[in-house]
Amino acid sequence: MSAPLISVSASPDPSAIVSAAPSHPLIDLTRITRIYNAETAPLRALDDISFSIDAGTFVSIVGKSGSGKSTLLNLIAGMDKPTSGEITVAGKVVSEMTSEQLSLYRRSAVGMIFQSFNLITSMTAAENVALPLFFSGTPEQERNARAIEMLETVGLAARAKHRPTELSGGEQQRVAIARALVTNPAFILADEPTGNLDTKTSDDITDLLSHINRHERKTIVMITHDVPLALRLSTRIITLQDGKIKTVDSH
């Protein structure tokens, strides 16, 4: 799966997302600051953050609780806007998009993986995976076929008709990964993807993410507290401390 180039028009139409080789860097943050108006005093969650991510890389963002990791992820995902600074993805300025454009951006360009899986318990695995395609207006036959294809990619085609309560934690996370991939997003954002899993299952999930990055050339940005995990998987590690970049390590 090649990462698509994002093209967001004034009218949020899914056909505005076109497949092409992404520009470099794929993600670029320039002097990003995010200040929340807390009751007692303004909270500076991010303070003048700048870095870029090239297409096809695996970047981990690490740091203690309160370092700004989740705020940063929300900004890249288009779920929040910076107080100042600019975020561009494939040359498009995400931080200046309208609400409609951001909705299209999140639906078509961003794949999200959560620590708590966020699956709908009343739906089968295949239905959960197909759900993003429903919102983008994909015909039923096509979205069902695509969902099975993605479940095959994560090794769960045989569990397509099972509901989340009938799946193990590792299987649920694999379904969540398949759901994140189903729209062929420009990149994957993974928020503590192994946080609720035992060691063996965690290793299986991280091996899968590594495979998706290396063999599918899918860009992955992962939030984690687990520095050894970040060292094992990542091409770059960005360490945050008190809303600032402490270190950037490439290997």
Buried (B, 14 or more C-beta within 10 A) or exposed (E): BBBBBBBBEEEBEBEBBEEEEBBEBBBBBBEBBBBEEEEEEEBBBBBBBEBBBBBBBBBBBBBEEBBBBBBBBBBBBBEBBBBEBBBBBBBBEBBEBEEEBBBBBBBBBBBBBBBEBBBEEEBBBBBBBBBBBEEBEBEEEEBBBBBBBBBEBBEBBEBBEBBBEEBEBBBBBBBBBBBBBBBBBBBBBBBBBBBBBEEEBBBBBBEBBBEBBEEBEBBBBBBBBBEEBBEEBBBBBBBBBBBBBEEEBEE
